[in-house]
Amino acid sequence: MRRWLPVPLLSAALFALWLVLNPPLSAPAVLVAVIVAVLVPVAAAPLRPVRARVRRPLVLARLILHVAIDILVSNAQVARGLLRRSPPSGAFVTIPLELSDASGLAALAIITTGVPGTVWVELARDRRFVRLHVYELDDADAFIRHYKERYEAPLREIFE
């Protein structure tokens, strides 16, 4: 069973998404949805990193809450900056990383690009530094401290 459905939740999501995006519901649409739901995860399985193991689920829950709050606050800040019509004080910042787990780094990249005002630009080959562009940057050192405490530290607890 695991051979044909290596990621059952992904297969279920692909199946449902195919049917939602391709109305009307019909036998051929369901057949194609089944084929997509089975073949895409099987074809993509070699691309997946080693299966992540979440070590601290409560830290994960707290991190999700922090990210959700940060997304709302950052949306308001970016909107305010755009309405102000003055040029943002954006800049690139290089952040030293202690996080080395591939799943943790992937989560950090998703968080970074999910929070408006920050864009993940580059990860050093040795994975010891990440370069970000920050839309509104007043104090680089304060931003680095905030980023490491708010996102990297919990991810280290969760994945390492």
GUPA-413921 format. One line per 2 residues: number of its first residue (from 1); their letters; for each residue y negated, x negated, z of N, C-alpha, C. Coordinates in pm, 1 decimal. Atoms other than C-alpha are relative to their C-alpha. Layout:
<pts>
NUM	A	Y:X:Z:Y:X:Z:Y:X:Z  ...;
</pts>
This chain:
<pts>
1	MR	119.9:-83.0:0.0:0.0:0.0:0.0:-126.1:-87.4:0.0  114.6:89.3:-9.6:-241.6:-283.9:91.5:-28.6:-69.0:-133.6;
3	RW	16.5:65.4:130.1:-183.1:-435.2:-252.4:-84.4:85.8:-93.9  73.0:-89.8:89.6:-319.9:-128.8:-432.9:-130.1:50.8:60.3;
5	LP	122.5:-42.5:-67.5:-581.9:-35.4:-174.8:-37.4:-104.2:105.7  31.4:105.6:-96.5:-700.5:-362.0:-15.7:-112.6:37.9:94.8;
7	VP	111.3:-45.4:-82.7:-1014.0:-191.4:117.2:-8.9:151.8:-14.3  -7.5:-146.5:16.1:-935.8:179.3:165.7:-135.3:70.1:10.7;
9	LL	130.2:-64.3:-15.0:-1286.6:269.6:282.1:-85.3:-18.0:-125.9  71.7:23.9:125.1:-1439.4:108.6:-28.3:56.9:88.2:-111.0;
11	SA	-62.1:-85.0:101.5:-1189.9:292.4:-247.7:-43.4:145.8:15.8  42.6:-138.0:-25.0:-1277.6:623.5:-83.9:-146.5:18.8:-40.3;
13	AL	141.9:-10.0:35.3:-1648.7:555.1:-126.7:-19.5:-2.1:-151.8  10.0:6.0:145.8:-1606.1:459.9:-493.8:46.3:130.5:-64.2;
15	FA	-52.9:-126.9:50.6:-1398.3:771.1:-556.9:-106.2:110.4:13.0  99.9:-105.1:-24.7:-1659.5:1000.0:-398.2:-126.0:-24.4:-82.2;
17	LW	121.5:32.2:74.7:-1951.0:819.3:-561.0:16.2:29.7:-148.5  -24.4:-27.9:141.9:-1793.7:846.2:-906.1:-10.8:149.7:-28.1;
19	LV	3.0:-145.1:21.0:-1747.4:1219.8:-867.4:-140.7:57.0:16.9  137.1:-49.2:-20.7:-2101.1:1271.2:-736.7:-88.8:-36.4:-117.6;
21	LN	86.7:46.9:108.4:-2259.2:1067.5:-1016.3:41.7:49.1:-138.4  -49.8:-44.0:129.9:-2049.8:1220.3:-1295.7:44.8:145.9:3.3;
23	PP	-39.7:-140.5:3.8:-2058.9:1599.4:-1272.2:23.0:43.5:-143.4  -63.4:-92.8:-93.5:-1909.9:1844.6:-1348.9:138.3:-50.7:41.4;
25	LS	-132.5:34.7:-50.0:-1590.6:1813.4:-1148.6:105.2:51.8:-97.7  -105.3:-38.4:94.2:-1296.6:1811.4:-1387.8:118.3:-93.6:21.1;
27	AP	-120.2:83.2:-13.3:-945.7:1669.8:-1410.1:-22.9:-140.6:-56.4  25.0:135.3:50.4:-1053.9:1377.7:-1636.5:-94.2:-80.7:91.1;
29	AV	92.9:69.4:-89.8:-1341.6:1293.8:-1397.8:73.5:-48.6:125.1  -78.1:39.0:-117.6:-1101.6:1289.3:-1102.0:92.8:-115.1:-34.7;
31	LV	-89.0:108.0:43.6:-858.1:1070.1:-1297.1:-75.4:-132.0:-12.4  81.0:122.4:12.9:-1131.3:819.6:-1384.2:-44.2:-47.1:138.1;
33	AV	39.7:37.3:-135.8:-1250.8:826.3:-1021.4:113.4:-70.9:73.1  -116.3:65.0:-61.9:-897.7:738.7:-903.7:17.7:-139.9:-57.5;
35	IV	-16.6:131.4:64.5:-874.9:454.9:-1156.6:-106.5:-97.5:50.9  108.6:85.6:-50.0:-1214.6:315.7:-1050.3:25.0:-36.5:145.8;
37	AV	-21.1:22.6:-143.2:-1129.7:354.5:-680.5:112.8:-98.5:27.3  -111.9:92.9:-18.1:-807.5:155.9:-724.6:-29.5:-135.8:-63.7;
39	LV	15.3:125.7:74.0:-901.7:-105.8:-984.8:-116.9:-87.0:46.8  115.8:82.0:-38.8:-1247.5:-216.1:-868.0:28.2:-81.7:125.9;
41	PV	-29.1:82.2:-117.7:-1140.4:-322.4:-514.8:109.7:-105.1:-25.1  -105.6:97.1:31.7:-825.2:-491.2:-652.1:-59.0:-115.3:-80.5;
43	AA	61.5:104.3:82.7:-1028.3:-679.4:-914.6:-98.8:-84.4:80.4  100.6:71.2:-78.0:-1295.6:-774.9:-660.0:58.3:-70.5:122.6;
45	AP	-60.0:59.1:-120.4:-1051.7:-880.0:-384.4:-12.7:-151.7:7.0  15.5:145.6:-9.9:-1059.2:-1251.0:-476.4:-143.1:-45.5:29.7;
47	LR	139.1:35.3:-24.9:-1438.5:-1246.9:-444.1:-40.1:18.9:145.8  33.5:-28.5:-139.1:-1432.3:-1126.6:-84.8:21.8:-122.9:86.5;
49	PV	-20.2:111.5:-93.0:-1482.1:-1385.6:187.4:112.6:33.7:97.5  -101.9:-22.0:-102.5:-1234.9:-1425.4:468.3:-41.9:121.6:82.5;
51	RA	28.5:-123.2:-72.8:-1208.6:-1100.2:658.4:-74.8:-30.5:129.7  83.7:21.1:-119.1:-1478.2:-1084.2:923.9:63.0:67.1:121.6;
53	RV	-47.5:-56.4:-126.0:-1386.0:-1024.9:1284.0:-121.2:18.1:90.3  113.5:-29.9:-86.7:-1651.5:-854.2:1495.3:44.4:-22.1:143.5;
55	RR	-39.2:36.1:-135.4:-1631.8:-1007.6:1840.7:-74.7:79.7:107.5  81.8:-69.4:-99.4:-1907.7:-811.7:2018.0:-57.5:128.6:-58.8;
57	PL	47.4:-124.2:62.5:-1937.0:-449.1:1897.6:-128.4:56.1:61.8  123.7:-50.7:-60.5:-2210.5:-361.4:2149.3:-121.2:-79.2:-47.7;
59	VL	108.7:81.0:55.5:-2422.8:-651.2:2025.1:-29.2:46.5:-142.4  16.5:-51.7:136.1:-2363.1:-519.7:1672.0:-79.7:131.0:1.8;
61	AR	72.4:-127.7:-10.0:-2482.6:-172.4:1776.1:-147.3:-24.3:31.6  138.4:32.5:-35.0:-2796.1:-321.5:1934.5:-73.7:-61.3:-119.4;
63	LI	60.2:61.7:118.2:-2860.7:-532.3:1622.2:-34.8:105.3:-105.1  25.7:-106.9:96.9:-2831.6:-225.7:1397.5:-123.2:80.1:41.6;
65	LH	117.1:-72.4:-50.2:-3084.7:-44.3:1617.1:-126.9:-82.3:-21.6  116.7:86.2:20.0:-3323.6:-342.6:1608.9:-40.6:-5.9:-147.2;
67	VA	30.1:7.2:144.2:-3296.4:-369.2:1229.9:-61.1:131.4:-47.4  55.4:-130.3:39.4:-3359.9:4.3:1187.6:-145.7:12.5:45.5;
69	ID	138.1:-3.9:-50.9:-3671.3:-19.5:1407.1:-88.2:-94.2:-80.7  77.6:98.4:76.3:-3787.3:-333.7:1224.7:-30.3:49.1:-141.5;
71	IL	23.6:-53.5:134.3:-3747.1:-160.3:888.1:-113.5:102.6:3.4  106.6:-100.7:-10.9:-3965.5:130.9:1001.0:-135.3:-65.2:26.6;
73	VS	125.6:67.5:-34.5:-4231.5:-93.0:1157.4:-51.0:-81.1:-119.0  38.8:83.5:112.9:-4232.2:-331.0:861.1:-48.3:84.5:-117.8;
75	NA	47.4:-91.6:105.0:-4264.5:-41.2:614.0:-144.9:40.6:27.0  136.2:-40.0:-36.2:-4575.5:72.7:801.2:-97.4:-116.3:-19.4;
77	QV	87.9:116.7:15.1:-4720.2:-280.2:805.5:-26.2:-31.4:-146.5  16.9:27.7:142.4:-4659.3:-336.0:434.3:-86.7:108.6:-64.3;
79	AR	81.5:-109.6:54.6:-4804.4:8.3:349.4:-145.8:-17.4:40.4  136.7:21.6:-47.4:-5110.0:-63.8:563.9:-65.5:-115.4:-76.6;
81	GL	52.1:113.9:75.4:-5150.5:-400.3:388.7:-33.7:36.6:-143.6  26.0:-42.2:137.8:-5126.4:-239.1:45.6:-121.6:91.9:-7.8;
83	LR	114.3:-91.5:-1.0:-5377.9:32.5:135.0:-129.9:-73.8:32.0  116.8:78.9:-37.0:-5615.8:-227.3:276.7:-59.5:-69.3:-122.9;
85	RS	39.5:60.2:127.6:-5630.1:-381.7:-72.2:-56.0:-140.9:13.3  36.9:141.5:-9.9:-5695.4:-728.8:59.8:126.9:-80.9:-24.7;
87	PP	-120.3:77.6:31.8:-5463.1:-1005.8:-50.4:78.9:-34.6:127.0  -82.8:32.0:-118.0:-5170.1:-1060.3:187.5:-1.3:-150.7:24.9;
89	SG	-8.8:141.8:-35.6:-5136.2:-1387.3:371.7:146.2:-43.7:-6.8  -141.0:32.8:17.9:-4786.0:-1433.4:234.9:22.2:-148.9:-15.4;
91	AF	-33.9:141.6:10.0:-4609.7:-1766.0:246.9:151.1:-16.1:5.3  -139.7:36.4:-12.9:-4275.0:-1936.3:222.0:18.9:-67.1:134.9;
93	VT	-31.9:62.5:-128.1:-4110.7:-2041.4:546.0:145.6:-45.7:-4.2  -135.8:54.5:-6.8:-3804.4:-2259.1:602.2:47.4:9.9:144.1;
95	IP	-52.8:-26.3:-133.8:-3589.0:-2160.4:897.5:129.6:-77.6:18.5  -126.6:69.4:-27.5:-3326.0:-2391.3:1047.5:101.2:99.9:55.4;
97	LE	-105.0:-93.7:-41.9:-2995.2:-2208.6:1098.6:105.4:-68.5:86.0  -116.6:41.7:-77.2:-2726.5:-2245.1:1359.8:121.5:81.5:-42.5;
99	LS	-105.0:-89.5:48.2:-2523.7:-1958.7:1210.7:69.8:-64.4:-119.0  -72.5:62.0:111.4:-2247.4:-2089.5:983.9:108.5:91.4:-58.5;
101	DA	-103.6:-91.5:46.9:-2001.2:-1799.8:945.5:-45.5:69.4:-128.5  35.5:-58.3:130.2:-1996.4:-1670.7:584.8:-37.3:147.6:12.5;
103	SG	31.2:-142.5:-17.2:-1992.2:-1305.0:693.5:-131.9:17.4:73.8  126.8:-4.7:-72.9:-2274.4:-1367.1:939.3:-118.2:-33.0:-89.2;
105	LA	107.4:35.8:93.6:-2481.8:-1537.3:669.6:-25.3:112.3:-100.4  15.6:-112.7:91.6:-2415.8:-1247.4:432.5:-76.5:113.6:69.1;
107	AL	70.2:-103.9:-75.3:-2527.6:-1002.3:701.9:-146.7:-37.2:20.0  137.2:45.4:-17.7:-2837.8:-1212.6:766.2:-80.5:17.0:-129.0;
109	AI	67.5:-18.9:129.5:-2923.8:-1205.1:394.4:-30.6:147.3:-23.7  20.3:-144.4:18.3:-2881.5:-826.2:385.6:-111.8:49.5:91.1;
111	IT	104.6:-40.1:-94.4:-3096.1:-781.1:696.0:-135.8:-46.9:-50.4  126.9:58.1:44.2:-3364.2:-1011.2:557.6:-58.8:77.7:-116.5;
113	TG	53.3:-71.6:115.9:-3394.8:-831.8:226.4:-16.7:149.1:27.4  14.2:-140.4:-35.9:-3361.1:-491.3:392.6:-128.5:29.7:74.7;
115	VP	123.9:-18.0:-74.5:-3666.0:-544.9:610.5:-116.7:-26.1:-95.4  112.1:19.3:93.1:-3974.8:-489.5:392.7:-91.8:-112.6:47.4;
117	GT	90.5:109.4:-33.1:-4203.6:-788.7:377.0:69.0:-134.5:6.1  -72.6:127.2:1.8:-3929.4:-1051.5:377.0:98.3:0.9:-116.1;
119	VW	-93.6:14.8:110.5:-3725.0:-1181.1:87.0:75.9:-131.2:18.9  -86.7:116.8:-9.6:-3430.4:-1419.8:111.0:-11.7:-74.8:-131.9;
121	VE	25.1:75.7:122.2:-3510.7:-1693.0:-141.1:110.1:-101.6:-27.3  -93.8:109.6:24.0:-3269.1:-1980.2:-89.5:72.7:-37.3:128.8;
123	LA	-80.3:54.6:-108.7:-2989.0:-2102.6:133.6:34.9:-142.4:-38.9  -30.7:140.0:29.5:-2950.8:-2479.7:153.9:149.5:-16.7:-23.3;
125	RD	-142.5:22.3:30.9:-2623.4:-2615.0:17.4:84.7:-20.3:125.4  -75.5:25.0:-123.2:-2518.5:-2728.5:363.6:-11.3:116.3:99.6;
127	RR	15.6:-122.6:-79.6:-2613.7:-2382.7:504.4:-72.7:-23.7:132.1  70.6:30.6:-124.5:-2838.7:-2538.3:767.6:-143.7:51.8:-0.3;
129	FV	136.0:-51.7:11.8:-3166.7:-2391.3:639.4:-1.4:117.7:-96.6  23.4:-109.9:93.1:-3281.0:-2069.9:476.3:-150.0:2.2:-28.4;
131	RL	140.9:-9.6:40.7:-3604.2:-2028.9:283.5:-28.4:146.3:-31.2  39.4:-139.4:17.6:-3777.5:-1692.5:297.4:-142.8:7.1:-50.2;
133	HV	140.4:-30.1:27.4:-4091.4:-1546.3:153.1:-36.1:117.4:89.9  46.1:-101.8:-94.0:-4283.0:-1343.6:407.8:-132.1:55.7:-52.5;
135	YE	115.7:-67.8:59.2:-4537.3:-1090.0:280.7:-128.6:-24.9:79.1  116.2:16.4:-87.4:-4774.3:-1118.9:576.4:38.7:-97.9:109.5;
137	LD	-39.3:105.2:-94.4:-4744.5:-1445.0:771.8:-123.9:-61.2:63.3  114.2:55.9:-71.4:-5000.6:-1534.2:1034.7:39.4:-127.9:73.6;
139	DA	-44.7:113.3:-80.6:-4799.3:-1774.3:1253.0:146.2:-29.0:-35.0  -135.9:32.9:46.4:-4494.0:-1941.9:1096.0:93.5:-27.9:116.9;
141	DA	-86.4:32.3:-114.4:-4360.3:-2074.6:1427.2:41.9:125.5:75.3  -33.0:-126.2:-67.8:-4377.0:-1729.8:1588.8:98.6:80.6:-83.5;
143	FI	-92.4:-72.2:87.5:-4205.5:-1575.5:1286.1:140.1:-59.6:9.5  -130.8:67.7:-7.9:-3925.1:-1835.5:1300.4:68.8:33.6:131.8;
145	RH	-58.2:-34.7:-130.7:-3871.5:-1773.3:1673.3:50.9:143.7:0.6  -37.3:-141.6:4.6:-3866.5:-1396.1:1617.7:125.8:19.8:-85.5;
147	YK	-112.6:-13.1:93.6:-3624.2:-1423.9:1322.8:129.2:-50.2:63.1  -119.3:59.6:-61.0:-3383.1:-1649.1:1511.3:48.6:82.6:119.4;
149	ER	-37.9:-78.0:-118.0:-3391.0:-1439.2:1830.6:47.7:140.4:-37.3  -25.5:-140.5:32.5:-3387.7:-1097.0:1666.0:123.7:18.0:-87.8;
151	YE	-107.4:-17.4:96.7:-3132.0:-1157.5:1388.1:109.7:-106.4:10.6  -103.1:104.7:2.9:-2957.8:-1495.1:1394.4:81.3:-5.1:129.2;
153	AP	-72.6:9.8:-127.9:-2868.9:-1507.0:1766.4:104.2:111.8:16.4  -102.9:-104.2:-12.1:-2697.3:-1163.5:1768.9:113.4:-18.3:-100.2;
155	LR	-106.0:21.5:99.4:-2510.5:-1247.3:1447.4:93.5:-111.9:42.1  -86.8:106.8:-52.3:-2382.1:-1566.0:1607.4:94.7:56.0:106.5;
157	EI	-84.6:-63.1:-101.5:-2255.6:-1360.0:1902.3:108.0:86.9:-62.5  -91.6:-94.2:64.5:-2091.3:-1110.2:1669.1:109.1:-71.9:-78.3;
159	FE	-95.1:60.2:95.0:-1923.9:-1345.4:1419.9:55.8:-135.5:42.3  -49.9:135.6:-32.3:-1881.6:-1687.0:1584.3:60.4:-7.5:138.1;
</pts>
